Amino acid sequence: MPRTALFSSLVASSRTFRHLLHSNPYVSNDEAWTAKKIVDFLAGGAGIPGVRGIQPLRTGCGGHGLVYELRGSLCKASEEYPPTVLLRSDIDALPLTERPSSSSDAKSKRAPVSSRPGAHHACGHDGHTAMLSAALLWLSEHPEILGGGRVIAVFQPAEETGDGAKAMIEAERAIAGSPDASLFGIRSISRGAFAFHNIPGRPFGEVLFVRQGVAARASTGLEVRVVGAASHASEPHLGRSPMPVLAALAQRASTIPQEVQRTSGQSLAGPGGAALVTPVHMHVGNAGDFGVLPASGKLCLTLRADNTHAVEALVEAVRDAAEEEATLAGGGYEIAMERIEPFPAVVNSRGTTDILTRAVTAVGSSSSSWKSVGDFVERCGATEMEKPFPWSEDFAHFTSECGSGALVGLGAGEQWSALHAEDYDFNDELLPLGAVLWVEIAREALKPTPQ
Ligand SMILES: [Zn+2]
């Protein structure tokens, strides 16, 4: 099949595939159906006549994770560690109910709405999956692009809960027997790890990245549980309600980073901005129990900063503040804290972002060989960010395991609905752009290095 026709067929198939995933979303750690559909799509060559399809190297990796391996046409079978680049897509949806915008313009541009209430691909991981799938099938048809190198492609579950990347790495270590021999280890992935995330609100085609340093912030959820003593509501002096402790802590939360700075003299602010302690949920007693002074309650907080060390300083400061408020409320409380969904910071490395900028140039330059496949390539350009993305990403586990990496944003359009919004849908126009960018990243990463 001619190059342009094959590419158009791949984009059309991956769009249909993306819509299938979008209308059947499965949340973190429940992606068995999603993983099976990815395997089917890739094994069947996207349903395109003449495309051979590819089989996974691993299934069920760290839950419902998949790993694919592609070898270049010059890659020696005997070589244990050929030059290798890791390409990663996340595959999970969010526990939200989709409510699409009612405007007909928006309707015509979107995938069919989720058929599973309470689950919504509201972060575009359906689109990330389709982009990487299209790129892998293109590369398997053109192994000369990879030369003497190899691609390890990862479809990662449970990104939203922050445990999928870690689980995949641990599962691989268990198979390999030692961290050094792991498929994701530094010796195996010698040319860096890459991940894309679509970024609504930024111009379409903008490729956003931090050249070197923190690219997405560290964070953790923190549940603060306070236990006092129950009593009849008519005799509150005989009990100890956790209410005043939790209310005071919730009010004080946002000023805790400044408190740390005042007491330690050390600022927790980094390039990403100020450190944050944000109350997100509070629960005390039971609604309807008007006769009971409650004994226990909890406050949930999200802590965010540029690195794990600063997040740990915030955790300790929250503990101190909770104990102080408990004493002020009369004492006699038990306080327990639990970290939930901790994310380390993603750190981009210079060598990897240099590969990225060369790939962006190859796609978007006036002499781009991709011009014939669509005018979307003309809108592709690199934008270096001064600040990291404000959110967190568990891709951090791959960058630290592989020794180098880059988290890359793809501008989805200025008018596009925000990530995690009820009416969010992935912008299908990004599919061909993301696919060619993946192909060029693989080509640039695996070029022989000068001796
Ligand atoms: Zn996401």
Residues whose N, C-alpha, C, O or C-beta is under 5 A from the ligand:
A	BS01	ZN	C123
